[in-house]
Amino acid sequence: MELERKQSNDSKWWKSAVIYQIYPRSFADSNGDGIGDLKGIISKLDYLETLGIDAVWLSPVCRSPQDDNGYDISDYQDIDPMFGTLEDMEELIEEAGKRRIRIIMDLVLNHSSDEHFWFLEAKKSRENPYHDYYVWRDGTEGAPPNDMRACFGGSAWEWVPEVQQYYFHQFSVKQPDLNWENPKLRQEIYDMINWWIGKGVGGFRLDVIDQIAKEPDRKITNNGPRLHEFLRELSRETFQKADLVTVGEAWGADTELAKLYSNPDGSELSMVFQFEHICLDQMPGKEKWDLAPLPFLKLKEVFGRWQTQLHGKGWNSLFWNNHDLPRIVSRWGNDGEYRVESAKMLAILLHGMQGTPYIYQGEELGMTNVRYEIGEYRDIETLNLYQERLEKGYEKEEIMRSIHAKSRDNARTPMQWNDGENAGFTAGEPWIRTNPNYREINAAKQTEDEDSVFRCYQELIRFRKEYPVFAEGEFRMLLETDEDIFAYTRTDGDSQLLVICNFHDRTVKCPLETPEPDGKLLIGNYRDRAGGPDGTLLLRPYEARMYLTAAPKA
């Protein structure tokens, strides 16, 4: 049987791509100041080339006071000195290009820093030409326009005595929301994006882009009435002028909205980055800190719905981790006895689906959550949560249990390069403490190990480039009501992919028949294959198998 191995002729290269996210502050430090930087990233490009990824999404590196780790930009057309210079950025784009790796910039277009020139001017007077670049409302001090709350705690309104008005901020008080109703602001944004396109960037990830059309008087933050009008104009004036990948972060997206964001006609964005699956382990109607067991059948239902409803009508991002999320092997895997097996299972499960996979730095090593004392955390959201819940009477132990499980700093510990001092991240004092398990979990060890988590990811990336079924295959969920097994097929022409995963830490019987000997086992996470005495397929704790075979005849 000769299975199809050629690349699709589809010009949308990102359908067969795998994207690697770098959180620059924590990736690699070149100058010993304890903070990762652009030259550090340049020094690790060979590692990324070996892994096989196609593009790097950089969390923000533009100039910023760093109130929210760079998601508060004070100059969109300069690099923050902690990361290097504009020349370093140009070198990164060039050197990555030599390795066929594109650089995707993280653009924060919903808000700026309160130290941005626009806002410094805006708060001088109501007549200032930049005043209307932001969202203002009249009021009296101490009586905000309404009771809206900011995501990071406190009121979403901040009083400015100079203009006797409140400005709106959905996040930190130092992150005033931009007013997309103003066409002059929109043109400034388009000019800035086109400037970066001219520098050779390969695309943009758009932070909380579903919030740019907010209407705070009606308490609307996501999916405002003019959102898709704004996105179509943005795309027409910028993205459609080059061969780019554009990714919209949309916490409030459902499959119908995703079809608008990622319409195959290219009128808005390449793909949506949505979070329905990743919000399941919290109490319904509560915050992420209110922990609940993962409803496994619901997880399967959510993945299945996104796979089937977007097929041929839109495009999704595939991810377990990012800079805002805890490490998946600690969250839904097993970061103890079965760390390697569960990390591989989660990778195999995700990478067999349709969409563009994202690997967050260290995920390819199976990096885990960390358990700090509260004084060691750096994340503004975490620190605010701790104080707020203490004031509400929560027990410290309960608060810390939530923080250990869900703090964004779980993703922001330094990249674990080797077993040397500070995991090889820096020769200085790291800005946040290294996870103590770096002596066991590190890149140097895994790139030499044929059976490592790194090698598993490397193989999965290679398969996506070799077999069109990964990009184009139609999804079908199997064993929908099974409480332990996540199994599905992807079918494209004469090829079929079969993925079978035991999601839990116990051996289970699987009622499916494997396609052996005719089918090819592409990858598994155990060296041998187990079976019962009667030929029953047994799946050991977190066991995963991915087969490629001929599609069944109709």
C-alpha positions as CSV (number, residue, x, y, z in Angstrom):
1,M,0.0,0.0,0.0
2,E,1.4,3.4,-1.1
3,L,0.2,6.1,1.2
4,E,0.1,9.7,0.0
5,R,3.2,11.6,1.3
6,K,3.3,14.7,-0.9
7,Q,2.6,18.3,0.3
8,S,-0.7,19.9,-0.5
9,N,-0.6,22.5,-3.3
10,D,-2.6,24.9,-1.1
11,S,-0.8,28.2,-0.9
12,K,-1.9,28.6,2.8
13,W,1.4,27.3,4.1
14,W,0.2,27.6,7.7
15,K,-2.2,24.7,7.3
16,S,0.8,22.3,7.4
17,A,2.9,24.4,9.8
18,V,3.7,24.0,13.4
19,I,4.2,27.2,15.4
20,Y,6.4,27.6,18.5
21,Q,5.6,30.3,21.0
22,I,8.5,32.0,22.8
23,Y,8.0,34.1,25.9
24,P,11.2,36.1,25.4
25,R,11.8,37.1,29.1
26,S,12.1,33.4,30.0
27,F,13.7,31.8,26.9
28,A,17.4,32.5,26.8
29,D,19.5,35.3,28.3
30,S,22.6,36.4,26.3
31,N,24.0,39.1,28.6
32,G,23.6,37.7,32.1
33,D,21.1,40.2,33.4
34,G,18.6,37.5,34.3
35,I,16.1,38.4,31.5
36,G,15.8,36.6,28.2
37,D,16.5,38.6,25.1
38,L,16.5,38.6,21.3
39,K,20.2,37.7,21.0
40,G,19.4,34.7,23.3
41,I,16.7,33.6,20.9
42,I,19.0,34.0,18.0
43,S,21.5,31.7,19.8
44,K,18.8,29.0,20.0
45,L,17.6,29.1,16.4
46,D,19.5,25.9,15.6
47,Y,17.6,24.1,18.3
48,L,14.3,25.3,16.9
49,E,15.4,24.2,13.4
50,T,16.2,20.8,14.8
51,L,12.8,20.5,16.4
52,G,11.4,21.3,12.9
53,I,9.0,24.1,13.6
54,D,7.9,26.6,10.8
55,A,7.3,29.8,12.7
56,V,8.0,31.4,16.1
57,W,5.3,33.5,17.8
58,L,7.1,36.0,20.0
59,S,5.2,37.3,23.0
60,P,5.5,41.1,23.0
61,V,9.0,42.6,22.6
62,C,8.0,46.2,21.8
63,R,9.0,49.0,24.2
64,S,6.9,48.7,27.4
65,P,7.0,49.7,31.1
66,Q,6.3,45.9,31.7
67,D,3.4,46.4,34.0
68,D,1.8,43.3,32.3
69,N,4.9,41.6,31.0
70,G,5.0,43.6,27.7
71,Y,1.2,43.5,27.0
72,D,1.3,47.2,27.8
73,I,3.1,48.8,24.8
74,S,4.5,52.3,25.0
75,D,6.0,52.3,21.5
76,Y,4.8,49.9,18.8
77,Q,7.8,50.6,16.5
78,D,10.7,50.1,18.9
79,I,12.1,47.2,20.9
80,D,12.2,47.2,24.7
81,P,15.8,47.7,25.9
82,M,15.5,44.6,28.2
83,F,15.2,42.5,25.0
84,G,17.7,44.3,22.8
85,T,17.4,46.7,19.9
86,L,15.5,47.1,16.7
87,E,18.7,45.9,14.9
88,D,18.6,42.8,17.0
89,M,15.0,42.2,15.9
90,E,16.0,42.7,12.3
91,E,18.8,40.2,12.8
92,L,16.4,37.7,14.3
93,I,14.0,38.0,11.4
94,E,17.0,37.5,9.0
95,E,18.6,34.6,10.8
96,A,15.3,32.8,11.3
97,G,14.6,33.2,7.6
98,K,17.8,31.4,6.8
99,R,16.4,28.4,8.6
100,R,13.0,28.7,7.0
101,I,11.5,29.9,10.2
102,R,9.1,32.9,10.1
103,I,8.7,35.4,13.0
104,I,5.2,36.1,14.2
105,M,4.8,39.3,16.3
106,D,2.4,39.6,19.1
107,L,0.3,42.8,18.6
108,V,-1.7,44.3,21.4
109,L,-4.3,46.4,19.6
110,N,-7.0,46.6,22.2
111,H,-5.1,48.8,24.6
112,S,-1.7,50.6,25.0
113,S,0.4,51.5,27.9
114,D,-0.6,54.6,29.8
115,E,3.0,55.7,29.0
116,H,2.4,55.6,25.3
117,F,2.8,59.1,23.6
118,W,-0.8,58.9,22.5
119,F,-2.1,58.6,26.1
120,L,0.3,61.1,27.5
121,E,-1.2,63.6,25.1
122,A,-4.8,62.3,25.5
123,K,-5.0,63.1,29.2
124,K,-3.7,66.7,28.8
125,S,-7.1,68.0,27.7
126,R,-10.3,67.1,26.0
127,E,-9.4,69.2,23.0
128,N,-6.1,67.4,22.4
129,P,-6.1,65.6,19.0
130,Y,-5.1,62.3,20.8
131,H,-7.8,62.5,23.4
132,D,-10.3,60.5,21.3
133,Y,-7.7,57.7,20.7
134,Y,-9.0,56.3,24.0
135,V,-12.4,55.5,25.6
136,W,-13.5,58.3,28.0
137,R,-16.7,59.0,29.9
138,D,-17.8,61.9,32.0
139,G,-18.4,61.5,35.6
140,T,-17.5,62.7,39.1
141,E,-14.5,61.5,41.1
142,G,-15.5,58.5,43.2
143,A,-18.6,57.7,41.0
144,P,-17.5,55.8,37.9
145,P,-19.9,55.5,34.9
146,N,-20.9,51.9,35.8
147,D,-19.9,49.0,37.9
148,M,-17.7,47.2,35.3
149,R,-14.7,45.3,36.7
150,A,-11.3,45.0,35.2
151,C,-10.0,41.5,34.4
152,F,-7.1,42.0,36.8
153,G,-9.3,43.2,39.6
154,G,-10.8,46.6,40.7
155,S,-12.9,49.0,38.7
156,A,-12.6,49.1,34.9
157,W,-12.7,53.0,35.1
158,E,-9.9,55.3,36.2
159,W,-10.4,59.0,37.1
160,V,-8.1,61.6,35.4
161,P,-8.3,65.0,37.2
162,E,-6.8,66.9,34.3
163,V,-9.8,66.2,32.1
164,Q,-12.4,65.5,34.7
165,Q,-13.2,62.2,33.0
166,Y,-12.8,58.4,33.5
167,Y,-10.9,56.3,31.0
168,F,-11.9,52.6,30.4
169,H,-9.4,49.8,31.0
170,Q,-10.3,46.1,30.7
171,F,-7.0,45.0,32.2
172,S,-4.5,46.9,34.3
173,V,-5.1,50.5,35.2
174,K,-1.9,51.1,33.2
175,Q,-3.5,49.6,30.1
176,P,-6.1,52.2,28.8
177,D,-8.4,50.8,26.0
178,L,-8.0,52.2,22.5
179,N,-11.0,53.7,20.8
180,W,-11.4,51.8,17.5
181,E,-14.4,54.0,16.7
182,N,-11.8,56.7,15.7
183,P,-10.7,56.3,12.1
184,K,-7.5,58.3,12.8
185,L,-6.4,55.8,15.4
186,R,-7.2,52.9,13.1
187,Q,-5.0,54.4,10.4
188,E,-2.1,54.9,12.9
189,I,-2.4,51.1,13.6
190,Y,-2.4,50.2,10.0
191,D,0.6,52.3,9.2
192,M,2.5,50.6,12.1
193,I,1.6,47.1,11.0
194,N,2.6,47.8,7.4
195,W,5.9,49.1,8.7
196,W,6.5,45.8,10.4
197,I,5.5,43.9,7.3
198,G,8.2,45.9,5.5
199,K,10.7,44.6,8.1
200,G,9.9,41.0,7.0
201,V,7.8,39.6,9.8
202,G,5.9,36.5,8.8
203,G,2.6,37.2,10.6
204,F,0.9,38.6,13.7
205,R,-0.9,37.1,16.7
206,L,-3.5,39.6,17.8
207,D,-4.0,39.8,21.5
208,V,-7.7,39.9,22.8
209,I,-8.7,41.1,19.3
210,D,-12.3,40.2,20.0
211,Q,-12.5,43.1,22.5
212,I,-11.6,46.0,20.2
213,A,-15.2,46.8,19.4
214,K,-16.2,47.2,23.0
215,E,-19.3,49.3,24.1
216,P,-18.8,49.9,27.8
217,D,-22.1,51.9,28.2
218,R,-23.8,48.6,27.2
219,K,-21.3,46.5,29.2
220,I,-20.2,44.9,26.0
221,T,-16.5,43.8,25.9
222,N,-16.2,40.9,23.4
223,N,-17.8,40.6,20.0
224,G,-19.1,44.1,19.8
225,P,-21.4,45.1,16.9
226,R,-18.6,46.5,14.7
227,L,-16.0,43.9,15.4
228,H,-16.0,42.1,12.1
229,E,-16.3,45.4,10.2
230,F,-13.1,46.5,11.9
231,L,-11.3,43.2,11.3
232,R,-12.2,43.2,7.6
233,E,-10.8,46.8,7.2
234,L,-7.7,45.8,9.2
235,S,-7.1,42.8,7.0
236,R,-7.7,44.8,3.8
237,E,-5.4,47.6,4.8
238,T,-2.5,45.4,6.0
239,F,-2.5,41.6,6.1
240,Q,-3.7,41.0,2.6
241,K,-0.7,42.8,1.2
242,A,1.7,40.0,2.1
243,D,1.9,36.2,2.6
244,L,1.3,36.2,6.3
245,V,-0.3,34.1,9.0
246,T,-2.7,36.0,11.3
247,V,-4.0,34.6,14.5
248,G,-6.9,36.1,16.5
249,E,-7.0,35.5,20.2
250,A,-10.7,35.3,20.9
251,W,-11.8,34.0,24.4
252,G,-15.4,34.5,23.6
253,A,-15.5,32.8,20.2
254,D,-17.8,29.9,19.3
255,T,-17.7,27.9,16.1
256,E,-20.1,30.3,14.2
257,L,-18.0,33.3,15.1
258,A,-14.8,31.4,14.3
259,K,-16.1,30.9,10.7
260,L,-16.2,34.7,10.4
261,Y,-12.7,35.3,11.9
262,S,-11.1,32.5,9.8
263,N,-13.3,32.7,6.6
264,P,-11.4,30.8,3.9
265,D,-11.8,33.8,1.6
266,G,-9.1,35.5,3.7
267,S,-11.3,38.6,4.5
268,E,-10.4,38.6,8.2
269,L,-7.7,36.3,9.7
270,S,-6.0,33.0,9.0
271,M,-7.2,31.3,12.1
272,V,-8.8,31.8,15.5
273,F,-7.2,31.1,18.9
274,Q,-10.1,30.1,21.1
275,F,-10.3,28.7,24.6
276,E,-13.4,26.7,25.0
277,H,-11.6,23.4,25.7
278,I,-9.1,25.0,28.1
279,C,-11.7,26.5,30.4
280,L,-13.4,23.2,31.4
281,D,-11.7,22.5,34.7
282,Q,-13.3,25.3,36.7
283,M,-16.6,25.6,38.5
284,P,-19.4,26.6,36.1
285,G,-20.0,30.4,36.1
286,K,-16.9,30.9,38.4
287,E,-13.4,32.1,37.8
288,K,-10.5,30.0,36.6
289,W,-9.2,29.8,40.2
290,D,-12.3,27.9,41.3
291,L,-11.0,24.5,40.5
292,A,-13.1,21.5,39.3
293,P,-12.2,18.1,37.9
294,L,-11.9,18.0,34.1
295,P,-15.1,16.7,32.6
296,F,-13.5,14.3,30.1
297,L,-16.6,13.6,28.0
298,K,-17.2,17.3,27.7
299,L,-13.6,17.7,26.6
300,K,-14.2,15.2,23.8
301,E,-17.5,16.9,22.8
302,V,-15.8,20.3,22.6
303,F,-12.9,19.1,20.5
304,G,-15.3,17.1,18.3
305,R,-17.6,20.0,17.7
306,W,-14.7,22.4,16.7
307,Q,-13.2,19.7,14.4
308,T,-16.4,18.9,12.5
309,Q,-18.1,22.4,12.4
310,L,-15.0,24.2,11.1
311,H,-14.0,21.6,8.5
312,G,-13.9,23.4,5.1
313,K,-15.4,26.5,6.7
314,G,-12.7,28.0,8.9
315,W,-9.4,27.2,10.7
316,N,-8.6,26.6,14.3
317,S,-5.4,26.7,16.4
318,L,-4.5,23.6,18.4
319,F,-2.9,24.1,21.7
320,W,-2.6,23.0,25.3
321,N,-0.3,25.7,26.6
322,N,0.6,29.3,26.2
323,H,2.0,32.1,28.3
324,D,-1.3,32.5,30.2
325,L,-1.9,28.9,31.0
326,P,-0.5,26.3,33.4
327,R,1.6,23.4,32.1
328,I,-0.6,20.8,30.5
329,V,1.4,17.8,31.8
330,S,0.7,19.0,35.4
331,R,-2.9,20.1,34.6
332,W,-4.4,17.1,32.7
333,G,-1.5,14.7,32.6
334,N,0.6,13.3,35.3
335,D,3.8,15.2,36.2
336,G,5.0,12.4,38.5
337,E,5.3,8.7,37.7
338,Y,3.9,9.1,34.2
339,R,5.2,12.5,33.1
340,V,6.9,11.3,29.9
341,E,4.0,9.0,28.9
342,S,1.3,11.6,29.6
343,A,3.2,14.4,27.9
344,K,3.6,12.3,24.8
345,M,-0.1,11.2,24.9
346,L,-1.3,14.8,25.1
347,A,1.0,15.7,22.1
348,I,-0.2,12.8,20.0
349,L,-3.8,13.5,20.8
350,L,-3.6,17.1,19.8
351,H,-1.3,16.9,16.8
352,G,-3.4,14.4,14.9
353,M,-6.3,16.9,14.7
354,Q,-7.1,19.5,12.0
355,G,-5.8,23.0,12.7
356,T,-2.4,24.6,13.3
357,P,-0.6,23.2,16.3
358,Y,1.2,25.5,18.7
359,I,4.0,24.4,21.0
360,Y,4.8,26.6,23.9
361,Q,8.4,26.8,25.0
362,G,9.3,23.8,27.1
363,E,6.2,21.9,26.2
364,E,8.3,19.8,23.9
365,L,10.3,18.8,27.0
366,G,7.3,18.0,29.2
367,M,8.1,21.0,31.5
368,T,5.9,21.1,34.6
369,N,4.1,23.6,36.9
370,V,6.0,25.1,39.8
371,R,5.1,25.5,43.5
372,Y,6.4,28.8,44.7
373,E,5.7,30.7,47.9
374,I,3.6,33.8,47.2
375,G,6.6,36.1,47.5
376,E,8.3,34.3,44.6
377,Y,5.5,35.0,42.1
378,R,5.8,37.9,39.6
379,D,2.5,37.8,37.7
380,I,0.2,40.8,38.4
381,E,-2.9,38.7,38.0
382,T,-1.7,36.1,40.6
383,L,-0.6,38.7,43.1
384,N,-3.9,40.6,42.8
385,L,-5.9,37.4,43.2
386,Y,-4.0,36.5,46.4
387,Q,-4.7,39.9,48.0
388,E,-8.4,40.0,46.9
389,R,-9.1,36.5,48.2
390,L,-7.3,37.1,51.5
391,E,-9.5,40.1,52.0
392,K,-12.6,38.1,51.2
393,G,-11.7,35.6,53.9
394,Y,-10.4,32.7,51.8
395,E,-7.9,30.4,53.6
396,K,-4.3,30.9,52.5
397,E,-3.9,27.2,51.7
398,E,-7.0,27.3,49.4
399,I,-5.7,30.3,47.6
400,M,-2.3,28.8,47.1
401,R,-3.8,25.6,45.8
402,S,-5.5,27.6,43.1
403,I,-2.3,29.6,42.4
404,H,-0.2,26.4,42.1
405,A,-2.7,25.0,39.7
406,K,-3.5,28.0,37.5
407,S,-1.0,30.8,37.9
408,R,0.3,32.2,34.7
409,D,3.8,32.1,36.2
410,N,3.7,28.3,35.8
411,A,4.4,29.0,32.1
412,R,6.9,31.7,32.7
413,T,9.7,29.9,34.6
414,P,13.0,29.9,32.7
415,M,13.4,27.5,29.8
416,Q,15.3,24.4,30.9
417,W,18.3,24.1,28.6
418,N,20.7,21.9,30.6
419,D,21.5,20.7,34.1
420,G,23.9,23.6,34.8
421,E,23.3,26.6,37.0
422,N,19.9,28.2,36.4
423,A,19.2,25.5,33.8
424,G,21.5,27.2,31.3
425,F,19.0,30.1,31.0
426,T,21.3,32.8,32.4
427,A,24.7,33.4,34.0
428,G,23.1,35.9,36.3
429,E,20.1,35.9,38.7
430,P,17.0,34.9,36.8
431,W,14.1,37.3,36.9
432,I,11.9,34.5,38.3
433,R,13.2,31.4,40.0
434,T,14.0,28.3,37.9
435,N,11.8,25.2,38.4
436,P,14.0,23.0,40.6
437,N,13.4,19.9,38.4
438,Y,15.6,21.3,35.6
439,R,18.3,18.8,36.4
440,E,16.0,16.0,35.2
441,I,14.0,17.9,32.6
442,N,16.1,19.8,30.1
443,A,16.8,20.1,26.4
444,A,20.4,18.9,26.4
445,K,19.3,15.6,28.0
446,Q,16.3,15.1,25.7
447,T,17.8,15.9,22.3
448,E,20.2,13.0,22.9
449,D,17.5,10.6,24.0
450,E,15.7,8.7,21.2
451,D,12.7,8.0,23.5
452,S,12.3,11.6,24.9
453,V,9.3,13.9,24.8
454,F,11.3,16.1,22.5
455,R,11.7,13.3,19.9
456,C,8.0,12.7,20.1
457,Y,7.2,16.3,19.1
458,Q,9.9,16.2,16.5
459,E,8.2,13.2,14.8
460,L,4.8,14.7,15.0
461,I,6.0,17.9,13.3
462,R,7.6,15.8,10.5
463,F,4.4,13.9,10.0
464,R,2.3,17.0,9.5
465,K,4.6,18.1,6.6
466,E,4.7,14.6,5.0
467,Y,1.1,13.5,5.1
468,P,-1.7,15.7,3.7
469,V,-4.3,13.9,5.9
470,F,-3.0,15.9,8.9
471,A,-4.0,19.2,7.3
472,E,-7.1,18.2,5.2
473,G,-8.5,14.9,6.7
474,E,-12.1,14.9,7.9
475,F,-12.5,14.2,11.6
476,R,-14.7,11.5,13.1
477,M,-14.9,10.9,16.9
478,L,-14.9,7.3,18.1
479,L,-16.1,5.9,21.4
480,E,-17.9,9.1,22.2
481,T,-19.2,7.9,25.6
482,D,-16.0,6.1,26.8
483,E,-14.9,7.6,30.1
484,D,-11.2,6.8,29.5
485,I,-10.3,6.7,25.8
486,F,-10.1,9.6,23.4
487,A,-10.1,8.1,19.9
488,Y,-10.8,9.5,16.4
489,T,-10.0,9.1,12.7
490,R,-9.0,11.6,10.1
491,T,-9.8,10.6,6.5
492,D,-8.5,12.3,3.3
493,G,-8.8,10.5,0.0
494,D,-7.2,7.1,0.3
495,S,-5.5,7.8,3.6
496,Q,-6.8,7.5,7.1
497,L,-5.3,8.4,10.5
498,L,-6.4,6.6,13.6
499,V,-5.5,8.0,17.0
500,I,-6.2,6.1,20.2
501,C,-5.3,7.6,23.6
502,N,-5.9,6.4,27.2
503,F,-6.4,9.7,29.0
504,H,-5.9,8.3,32.5
505,D,-3.4,6.6,34.9
506,R,-4.8,3.1,34.8
507,T,-4.8,0.3,32.2
508,V,-8.0,0.0,30.3
509,K,-9.5,-2.3,27.6
510,C,-10.1,-0.8,24.2
511,P,-12.9,-2.1,22.1
512,L,-11.3,-0.9,18.9
513,E,-9.4,-3.1,16.5
514,T,-6.0,-1.8,15.4
515,P,-5.3,-1.7,11.7
516,E,-2.3,-4.0,12.0
517,P,-0.6,-5.6,10.2
518,D,-1.7,-3.6,7.1
519,G,-1.7,-0.2,8.8
520,K,1.5,1.6,9.9
521,L,2.0,2.6,13.5
522,L,3.4,6.1,13.0
523,I,4.1,6.7,16.6
524,G,3.3,5.5,20.1
525,N,4.5,6.3,23.6
526,Y,5.4,2.8,24.8
527,R,8.2,0.8,23.4
528,D,6.2,-2.4,23.1
529,R,2.5,-3.2,22.5
530,A,0.4,-4.8,25.1
531,G,-2.6,-7.1,24.6
532,G,-4.7,-9.3,26.7
533,P,-4.6,-13.1,26.5
534,D,-7.6,-13.1,24.2
535,G,-6.2,-10.6,21.9
536,T,-7.9,-7.7,23.6
537,L,-6.3,-4.3,23.0
538,L,-5.0,-3.1,26.4
539,L,-4.0,0.6,26.8
540,R,-1.6,1.2,29.6
541,P,-1.6,4.4,31.7
542,Y,-1.7,7.3,29.3
543,E,-0.9,5.1,26.3
544,A,-1.3,6.6,22.9
545,R,-1.0,5.2,19.4
546,M,-1.3,6.9,16.0
547,Y,-1.8,4.7,12.9
548,L,-1.8,5.5,9.2
549,T,-3.7,3.2,7.0
550,A,-5.7,3.1,3.8
551,A,-9.2,4.6,4.1
552,P,-12.0,2.1,4.3
553,K,-13.9,1.6,1.0
554,A,-17.3,3.2,0.9
